[in-house]
């Protein structure tokens, strides 16, 4: 038997040992599991079919590395057998032609419109991105809705405006509507940057300014890498082209197109610019002026070798667009050129002109996320008796890149909270956004978001 002396000695020792073990277990329980273990534990595909007597709607997604297998999983997850339109969103790791072929095999009657998306896609069940590739689909057959999808390649025509005209003609023909029929909305995606503005201008001439919604399909996460992005329209994949989806409906389409940034008091006038390069602001080197607007932080980020395009995604410039008594803010992503210290040049991701008055704007990822969550309310969801059958979200990839990965699924949470569990939707991340400012017109900009609410009959 232990003596009292020995007991006095051993009890504290045991207590200390137990405390150490408990602390070790507690720490281990709060340490994140290895990335590969997390990936293996997470779902690799998913989706949902909405069981409605008057429509056939559903969404699906997959992380499968094989393109055909991923697309087949996503199609089957939608549960749709007789859809009129399938919107496809995928990352550049996948073969666009195989995506088209697989959807066509499994959904022979649907029209297919789609675009590559940076950093995955977002759906009602969350944000989905995987290094091996992501395929997301939204299929729909809605009462009162007719669609027509068509596209055109840049090498088919002699001039940029003709691309828009040919894509329009093919989309209208595939809708089987009359030559004078006017869609409620046009989903729009090009995948060759720097010509979005003339494409939109020509489409406005053809249609009289019918609202558009969409974005520039992405190449890949590295903007200096080879072009891999593509768009799908009219049973064709376009490596360099434009695709349109005309939406006809007996009910109005609702939408919103906006940015989530705050204008500051810092502003100036562009005194020398060409297309998408600003040389001077107020007669001084543009990049130097912009660096001063950021209190020198831009130069510090460049010197540290950080991703400057990501960083400047939170600090766009903007212009005020006014027409017919309506004013809207067009945000534009800017970034210093590699030789900015000598040339003073500032790159822009959409067109500017000499004489434009610009304001410096700023935001945070948390503010941007919260404003994303308000898009359904701003678009008018649930404000009248027009029922939303499905929805399409566009978000700038430079905005998404600034949102911490664990927080990105909040996009789905906030959208679902606004629109309820009965509304299917899909979201893509683009390298430029196209949309309509009511009363002002159709524009191409950056660091923007849009939400299109596709209606169904009463």
Secondary structure, DSSP 8 states (H G I E B T S, - for coil): ---HHHHHHHHHHHHHHHHHHHHHHHHHHHS---HHHHHHHS-SEEEEEEEETTEEEEEEEE--SSHHHHHHHHHHHHT-SS-SEEEEEE-TTS-HHHHHHHHHHH-TT-EEEEEE-TT-EEETTEEE--TT--EEEEEEE-TTEEEEEEEEEGGGSSSHHHHHHHHHHHHHHHHT--TT---SEEEEEESSTT-HHHHHHHHHHHHTS--EEEE-----S-TTS-----EEETTEEESSEEEEEEEEESS--EEEEEE--EEEEEEEEEEEEETTEEEEETTEEHHHHHHHHTTTHHHHHHHHT--HHHHGGGS-EEEEEEETTEEEEEEE-EEE-TTHHHH--EEESS---TT-EEEEEE--HHHHHHHHTTHHHHHTTTSSS-EEEEEEEEEEHHHHHTS-GGGTTHHHHHHHHHH-TT-EEEEEEESSEEEEETTTEEEEESSEEEEEEEEE--
